[in-house]
Amino acid sequence: MQSSMDLQAILFDVNGTLIDIETEDESEETFSILGRFLIYQGIALAAHEIRGLYLDTMKRQRVASSESFPEFDATGIWREILDGQWMEKGCPIPGERREQLPLFLAELHRGIAMRRLVPYPDVAVVLEALKSRYSLAIVTDAQSAYARTELAAVGLLSYFDHVVVSGDKGYRKPDRRLFADALGRVHALPEQAIFVGNDMYRDVFGARELGMKTVFFPTEWGEKHHEGTEPDYVIHRFAQLLDAVEFLAAR
């Protein structure tokens, strides 16, 4: 019989943990391409002007937030830029386009900036083995406009019962509410769950603050050290996660 403290769920970070990703979101080239598209929306701006508007709007969002770990809203940034430019130029705001374009631009921005998007070796094999025994969920610092799409693009979305995205909340890890949200969705207590991540502060520290066991997967991304924080297990290849889960489940 399964006791109330038996391991029931495994939660995962995404970028740098499941997916090897590289983007150039703030490059001049990225905003130059976006600028060519904006010409057809009645907005003629140089790449550096669009980049400045985007980063300034992101900064204002974060400064205006009351959260300790504020998350930006990419779709909201583009909505503000479009509205501001259309108003400045005295253009009538197109109703249908006004509703659709901000999300489209957030997706387009991400797509143009993408340089690499592949799962780490053995991720799908390991998730397949774990899914038959545990509830699996995602807790990711990302934008609603593309987080689930990127998981689907690399063939991983179907392994997860729930996906918690910081862009939906307005705050990011290590805020414990993100982890608590995922635990609530999989109906598990912190003691019944493991969190797997690549960032010692946002992932390991955040999950441990709530009482979860943690597995640290140090890839090329993420903080490798945080004062006073130690994971319960360290893996250097994703395939080692099966041994880590077996070890932590027995504790």
VENTAWO-V208994 format. One record per residue. N is the residue number from 1. PSI is psi in radians with two decimals (none if undefined). Layout:
n=N psi=PSI
n=N psi=PSI
This chain:
n=1 psi=2.38
n=2 psi=2.22
n=3 psi=2.92
n=4 psi=-0.30
n=5 psi=0.06
n=6 psi=2.61
n=7 psi=2.23
n=8 psi=-0.42
n=9 psi=2.62
n=10 psi=2.20
n=11 psi=2.56
n=12 psi=2.47
n=13 psi=2.94
n=14 psi=-1.28
n=15 psi=2.13
n=16 psi=-0.10
n=17 psi=-1.01
n=18 psi=-0.64
n=19 psi=2.31
n=20 psi=1.89
n=21 psi=2.49
n=22 psi=2.26
n=23 psi=2.78
n=24 psi=1.13
n=25 psi=-0.50
n=26 psi=0.20
n=27 psi=2.66
n=28 psi=-0.66
n=29 psi=-0.75
n=30 psi=-0.82
n=31 psi=-0.42
n=32 psi=-0.76
n=33 psi=-0.73
n=34 psi=-0.65
n=35 psi=-0.61
n=36 psi=-0.63
n=37 psi=-0.68
n=38 psi=-0.41
n=39 psi=-0.67
n=40 psi=-0.02
n=41 psi=0.24
n=42 psi=0.28
n=43 psi=1.99
n=44 psi=1.78
n=45 psi=2.58
n=46 psi=2.80
n=47 psi=-0.75
n=48 psi=-0.50
n=49 psi=-0.74
n=50 psi=-0.77
n=51 psi=-0.78
n=52 psi=-0.76
n=53 psi=-0.76
n=54 psi=-0.89
n=55 psi=-0.64
n=56 psi=-0.71
n=57 psi=-0.72
n=58 psi=-0.77
n=59 psi=-0.75
n=60 psi=-0.70
n=61 psi=-0.81
n=62 psi=-0.71
n=63 psi=-0.65
n=64 psi=-0.31
n=65 psi=2.54
n=66 psi=0.01
n=67 psi=2.62
n=68 psi=-0.57
n=69 psi=1.27
n=70 psi=2.49
n=71 psi=2.51
n=72 psi=2.94
n=73 psi=1.77
n=74 psi=-0.74
n=75 psi=-0.70
n=76 psi=-0.62
n=77 psi=-0.83
n=78 psi=-0.59
n=79 psi=-0.75
n=80 psi=-0.72
n=81 psi=-0.84
n=82 psi=-0.84
n=83 psi=-0.74
n=84 psi=-0.75
n=85 psi=-0.75
n=86 psi=-0.71
n=87 psi=-0.74
n=88 psi=-0.65
n=89 psi=0.00
n=90 psi=0.41
n=91 psi=2.48
n=92 psi=2.41
n=93 psi=2.03
n=94 psi=2.15
n=95 psi=-1.02
n=96 psi=-0.74
n=97 psi=-0.62
n=98 psi=-0.59
n=99 psi=-0.63
n=100 psi=-0.60
n=101 psi=-0.71
n=102 psi=-0.80
n=103 psi=-0.74
n=104 psi=-0.74
n=105 psi=-0.63
n=106 psi=-0.76
n=107 psi=-0.76
n=108 psi=-0.77
n=109 psi=-0.84
n=110 psi=-0.75
n=111 psi=-0.75
n=112 psi=-0.66
n=113 psi=-0.31
n=114 psi=2.26
n=115 psi=-0.50
n=116 psi=2.36
n=117 psi=1.65
n=118 psi=2.57
n=119 psi=2.64
n=120 psi=2.72
n=121 psi=2.41
n=122 psi=0.04
n=123 psi=-0.88
n=124 psi=-0.70
n=125 psi=-0.78
n=126 psi=-0.77
n=127 psi=-0.66
n=128 psi=-0.74
n=129 psi=-0.66
n=130 psi=-0.57
n=131 psi=-0.48
n=132 psi=-0.22
n=133 psi=-0.44
n=134 psi=2.76
n=135 psi=2.35
n=136 psi=2.40
n=137 psi=2.83
n=138 psi=2.43
n=139 psi=1.86
n=140 psi=2.45
n=141 psi=1.77
n=142 psi=-3.14
n=143 psi=2.48
n=144 psi=-0.51
n=145 psi=-0.40
n=146 psi=-0.12
n=147 psi=-0.92
n=148 psi=-0.60
n=149 psi=-0.70
n=150 psi=-0.67
n=151 psi=-0.73
n=152 psi=-0.64
n=153 psi=-0.53
n=154 psi=0.20
n=155 psi=0.43
n=156 psi=-0.28
n=157 psi=-0.66
n=158 psi=-0.24
n=159 psi=-0.24
n=160 psi=2.35
n=161 psi=-0.57
n=162 psi=2.62
n=163 psi=2.05
n=164 psi=2.10
n=165 psi=2.24
n=166 psi=-0.57
n=167 psi=-0.37
n=168 psi=-0.28
n=169 psi=-0.54
n=170 psi=0.02
n=171 psi=2.78
n=172 psi=2.96
n=173 psi=2.54
n=174 psi=0.39
n=175 psi=2.13
n=176 psi=-0.32
n=177 psi=-0.54
n=178 psi=-0.79
n=179 psi=-0.73
n=180 psi=-0.65
n=181 psi=-0.84
n=182 psi=-0.72
n=183 psi=-0.71
n=184 psi=-0.65
n=185 psi=-0.56
n=186 psi=0.07
n=187 psi=0.84
n=188 psi=2.56
n=189 psi=2.77
n=190 psi=-0.66
n=191 psi=-0.24
n=192 psi=0.21
n=193 psi=2.69
n=194 psi=2.44
n=195 psi=2.35
n=196 psi=2.12
n=197 psi=3.00
n=198 psi=0.01
n=199 psi=2.11
n=200 psi=-0.53
n=201 psi=-1.05
n=202 psi=-0.66
n=203 psi=-1.05
n=204 psi=-0.92
n=205 psi=-0.82
n=206 psi=-0.80
n=207 psi=-0.68
n=208 psi=-0.57
n=209 psi=-0.47
n=210 psi=-0.18
n=211 psi=0.24
n=212 psi=2.66
n=213 psi=2.67
n=214 psi=2.53
n=215 psi=2.21
n=216 psi=2.21
n=217 psi=1.57
n=218 psi=1.77
n=219 psi=-2.89
n=220 psi=-0.20
n=221 psi=2.71
n=222 psi=2.76
n=223 psi=2.36
n=224 psi=-0.28
n=225 psi=2.53
n=226 psi=2.22
n=227 psi=2.24
n=228 psi=0.10
n=229 psi=2.21
n=230 psi=2.33
n=231 psi=2.85
n=232 psi=-0.38
n=233 psi=2.53
n=234 psi=2.31
n=235 psi=2.66
n=236 psi=-0.14
n=237 psi=2.47
n=238 psi=-0.52
n=239 psi=-0.42
n=240 psi=-0.16
n=241 psi=-0.56
n=242 psi=-0.73
n=243 psi=-0.70
n=244 psi=-0.78
n=245 psi=-0.75
n=246 psi=-0.75
n=247 psi=-0.82
n=248 psi=-0.52
n=249 psi=-0.46
n=250 psi=-0.18
n=251 psi=none
